[in-house]
Amino acid sequence: MAKKVTVKLTANFERNLDAIEAFLDETEAHQAFDRLLDELSDTLIPNLENFPAMGRSFLARPVCSVEVANALARLQSKLGDGELREYLLADYLVLYAQFDAVIHLLSIKHHRQLSFDFQSLWPR
């Protein structure tokens, strides 16, 4: 059996959780945040520990412009040997990076929130 990986939450992921909680409070969906936390702790994290490649490769997306190709090349150079993956979890999209036996949960967004902010994840 393969060695389980360790899953760590980044500061950005925790800020995203705070933003999701505020977003759900505005829509009066207070119980949805508790369900999200349960889903993260009871399902997503244990699944990632056992199946770290279960998410889709973020960098395998089709490239349709020179700008995107250049941005992806810069992102890949920052990742080194790491893999960047995305996983759909009910109404949420989770972005994570795997480096050897450690997974870093980078970002989580509700499907009605804005896109990922890569500049804040890897500032110059």
Buried (B, 14 or more C-beta within 10 A) or exposed (E): EEEEBEBEBBEBBEEBBEBBBEBBEEEEEEEBBEEBEEBBEEEBBEBBBEEBEEBEEBEEEEBEEEEEEEEBEEBEEEBEEBBBBBBEBEBBBBBBBBEEEEBBBBBBBBEEBEEBEBEEBEEE
